[in-house]
């Protein structure tokens, strides 16, 4: 997490004021071409929150500066919000500009940028910094634009050969917020932040550092891919216990319309990393299980529950059926998930925690 600050000169002195925060996801580096071409994809994701509450962003500039001038960006693009311009192609310093200075437009608060970097053959580690600048409108009738910069640029220190996820059998967890569309845009942003905090707490409770987890985010959900060769008999009960505890705290003393209720799915199988994300059956299976009528109905039938868990048959047979942790096999019921439009048919098991 970084801070956005404004700097004002008063006489001979400079005065800084906090203008917002920048949430930075762990940078991701992956192969983007044959090894002899030394091409690596760099993915950076940020969530910006302006301050005060009624302030809003009108322009955002994401800047990358690589330490080795022989490294250069050969391709620049963005997901979601599209940049108004990009600069620095074929250079080791490059960036994306979003929005403009029209006070009526709102470019949003989440930014995902990607670059393909060509690195020299003798470079073992790609290092540098990332900085985010923003222009923020304050006030309504007599509004003004403040220009803010990141107090401390985020460091980059990525090893092209070592950071790449290897193809392996891995546990995959997916989670979606129930009825996310009921939130208006400001409420959705808050709900999304609360949800992200819950999921980070769940992974920490299970003993994972965020750098160990491959994370893909959407507006109302997440898919997490865990390291290979973990002890699922310990990890899965901890994930479920952590989900119950984290959601209980997040929903405590909140009115019904503000509660976060979550569908959760687990599967395991062979997964590999490609330029556009994780590939293999488990990421697909967890998405299908989350979208299934059985999972949605389970939450609808238990309005007091904070979450419903649906696991694939292989997870049930290998872990749940043996009663590890506090998970009783009798608390799970078998369902057939059938989604003809997706050519998907699987046996699964659903668990909804008892409401006390």
Residue, then its C-alpha position, 0 to 999 in steps of 0.5 A: x500500500x502506498x500513499x498519494x500526496x500533494x506538495x505545496x510550496x509556502x514561502x521557502x517551505x514545502x507542505x505535503x498533504x495526504x491525497x489518497x492511497x494506492x493499493x499495489x498487487x504483487x507484480x507478475x513476470x512471465x515468459x512472453x516469447x521463446x527463451x532465446x528472445x528474452x521477452x518477459x511479460x510484466x503485469x501491474x495492478x493498482x487500486x486507487x482511493x482518493x481522499x476525502x471521500x467525495x474526491x474523485x480521480x480525473x487522471x492517472x499516470x503509471x510510470x515504470x523505470x527499469x534500472x538497466x537501460x538495455x531493457x526496454x518495453x516492446x509492447x504496452x497495453x492495459x486491461x479494463x480502463x483503456x489509457x488515453x496514451x502510452x509513452x516510452x515504447x522501446x525505452x527503459x522508462x515508460x508509462x500509461x496515461x489514463x483519463x484527462x482533465x475533464x472534471x465531468x469524467x470519471x476514469x475509475x479507480x482500478x488500473x491493470x497495465x501490461x508490458x512486454x520487456x526485452x531484457x539482455x541475455x546477461x541480466x538475471x534480475x529485472x529491477x526498477x521502480x513503479x510510480x503512480x501519479x494522479x489528478x484529483x477533483x475536490x469539491x463540487x460547486x467550486x471544485x479544484x484539481x490537485x495533482x498528487x504523486x506517490x510518496x514512495x515509488x514501489x520497487x521492482x525486483x523480479x527474476x525472470x527465470x525463478x518467478x515463473x510458476x511451474x506446471x504442477x498439480x495445484x489446489x485452486x480456490x474460487x470465490x464470488x460475492x453473492x448478488x454483487x450487482x445489488x450494490x451501486x458503484x460506490x457501494x460496490x467499491x467498498x464491498x470489493x475492498x472488504x471482500x479482498x481483505x477477507x480473502x487475504x485474511x483467509x489465505x494468511x490463516x492457512x499459512x500462505x504468503x501472498x507472494x506464494x499465491x497466483x491470484x486472478x481478480x474480477x469485479x466480484x470474485x477471485x481465483x487463487x492458485x496455491x503452490x504445489x505439494x501442499x498438505x491439503x489435509x491441513x490447508x483445506x480445513x484452515x481455509x474453511x475455518x478462516x472463511x467463517x471467521x473472517x466473514x463473521x468479523x466483516x459482517x458483524x453489526x452490519x445491516x442485511x443489505x451490507x453483508x458480504x455473502x460468498x460462494x466458495x469452490x475448491x478443485x485440484x489438478x494439473x495447472x500451468x501458466x500461460x501469457x493470459x493467466x492460468x490454464x488447466x481444468x481446475x480454474x475452469x471447474x471452480x468457476x463452473x461450480x461457483x456459477x452452478x444453480x446448486x451453489x446459488x440455491x444453497x445460499x438462498x436456502x440459508x439466509x443466515x449463512x455467510x458462505x456456501x462451499x462447493x468442492x469437486x468430487x476429487x477434493x471430497x474423496x481425497x480430503x473431506x471424506x476422511x474427516x480432517x480438521x473440523x470438517x465432518x463429511x456428514x455436513x456435506x451433501x452430494x449434488x450433480x452440477x450440470x451446465x449444458x451451455x458450457x458442456x459441463x457435468x460434474x459430481x460435487x459436494x456442498x457445505x453450508x456452515x451451521x448458523x448459531 
